[in-house]
Amino acid sequence: KSMDAATVDQETIGQQHGETVSLSIELDELPHADDKARLLDELGLGTEHALPVDADQVPDGLRDALAIVSLTEHELYGVLCDLAEVRSCGARATSSNPTLQVRALPAVRLPVGKRNERAVHVQIHKRLPETAVRMRASAAAARHAFMRPPTTASKADPCGPKLSNFIAAHLPADSRTVELRIYKDTGRGLGTTRSLAEGDVALRIPSGLLLTAPRLRARLRGTSVEAELQDVDDDTALALALLAACAEPVSAWTTYEALMPTAAEMPHYSSWGEAELEALDGTALADEARAAMAALHETFKIIVPRVAGKLFEGGGLISFERFRWAAAAVATRALLVDFGDGEGKVGTLVPVADMLNHHVRAPLASAHFDFESDSLIFSAAAAVPAGSQLRLFYGPLPGAELLLQYGFLDTDALDAEAVRFDVEPPDSEDESEMLKKAVLLACGRYTASHFVTIARPCSTRLLGALRLCLLDAEGLEGLVASGVDLEAGPINAVNESMVWSVLAQLLQQMRDNLPGGSADEDEALILKDSTLSTDLNPAAKLSYTLSIILKWRICQKRALDLAVDCSRRGEAAAVASF
């Protein structure tokens, strides 16, 4: 769970100069920093912003700049495609009437979706100088309105008393107003019995309860196990730390394990059966899941026999099912925490807080470590009414990653789900192919990775990359000499016909690889399943994970169906033109 803290790495300078305060956005450490810098420049947005101290509202330019630096790879791709469309429209209008003055069009709407909007709210909250009192007040009002996800009907969880007893025994008084409930939309989750104002502590977890790989290594320094752990990755080491803590006769984790899901209940790829994997056949996700499962078996075979007898009290070995449970717990429940020791963020298992469900509008801020109380604190970034479910934002993760690691989908982002694939010249020592790669890198607007979505089935960037990849040597030489913008339109009729033909074949092959029938048939299957009674025929019900996989597959099919139709129409138009 990466949460808000990983969204943007930037620095604010709050030095007051007369009646303004300067705020600087650093791009150096951001992913895709070069593309974002070019985008800021093209939109006339800088990285240096002078803010009037007595202004009522955060300037639109700052909001837009923060939205851009917070874009994920997929969101950035969409914005760059929109700008290419604007450039293309402007070029066509100017060429048809050279005297026409083309007005700058509103190329993109910022922020891009709820995840990007959340990032903007969080960054304004963190970076806006304290001296900008009125701006902070208006920004807080907007943030509070955004960070209020709906709370569905709920009922008491049968394990609620066990969690209350655990909290009473191990957590301080300000964390004793959370309760375990079963919500209609998320299942088990944490609710608050008291209203929280911005800044109030919702949960405080003492440091002694936290499990991390570095702490395990430090505890075993100088023992016979230290050398065995040298080549073990941190996720595996954290899984071993969990198993060791649960094996201790008297341990908070021994008690807490009774509140955790079993291996079969973990919403993780390691609990998937053949039905789930077959439903994903034809996608990269199926290959990833099978490869990850094979790697898990290999890790168990190589690592566990070496350390189990030395690490666990009483010695002895552990089963693969036990190890799989611990690995799934790390993958689905660990948080990334910065302990302020200069080591950066560390995967951390945090009891109680690992029951916080995800929502893009979650009112809780990212966890921060408090040295004074030696504890990990989860505080409210916005007001939370009593009776609400407490939620956390896991990060701007794509649907495939949410599905693989956490076993759910972000329903707010389903329409933006993308089919990802690469388009680039083949690896070759042929001069023309090497030149094509050089052009892709030098122009700064082309990338190997492309995304097909319902809103953007055949993007200008994708077409531009294909135009370059399918050029013959003579055409490539002319392109380099003339500096033609590949995204602005066709290079020539022959090349354009090839582009649409290849694209249509590629997309059709990807669509044909997806199992099952049409998207509508998948949807009918889910609808039929929702009407089945588990009491009458439990075996006929789809598993929860399989129903989620089908929803993700429906998005993939609808995007590819639109893209195939778009490419066929483009191919027909290109042939007619030729």
Buried (B, 14 or more C-beta within 10 A) or exposed (E): BBBBBBBBBBEBEBEEEEEBBBBBBBBEEBEBBEBBBBBBEEBEBBBEBBBBBEBEEBBEEBBBBBBBBBBBBBBBBBBBBBBBBBBBBBBEBEEEEEEEEEEEEEBBEBBBBBBBBBBBBBBBBBBBBEBBEEBBEBBBEBBBEBBBBEBEEBEEBEBBEBBBEBBEEBBBEBBEBBBBBBBEBBBBBBBBEBBBEBEBBBBBBBBEBBBBBBBBBEEBEEEEBBEBBEEBEBBBBBBBBBBBBBBEEEBBBEBBBEBBBEBEEBBBBBBBEEEBBBBBEBBEBBEBBBEBBEEBEEBBEEBBEBBBBEBBEEEEEBEEEBBBBBBBBBBBBBBBBBBEEEEEBBBBBBBBBBBBBBBBBBBBBBBBBBEEBEBBBBBBBBBBEEBBBBBBBBBBBBBBEBBBBBBBBBEBBBEBBBBBBEBBBEEEEEEBBEBBBEBBEEBEBBBEBBBBBBEBBBBBBBBBBBBBBBBEEEBBEBBBEEEBBBBBBBBEEBBBBBBBBBBBEBBBEBBEEBEBEEBEEBBEBBEEBEEEEEEEEEEEBBBEBBBBBBBBBBBBBBBBBBBBBBBBEBBEEBEEEE
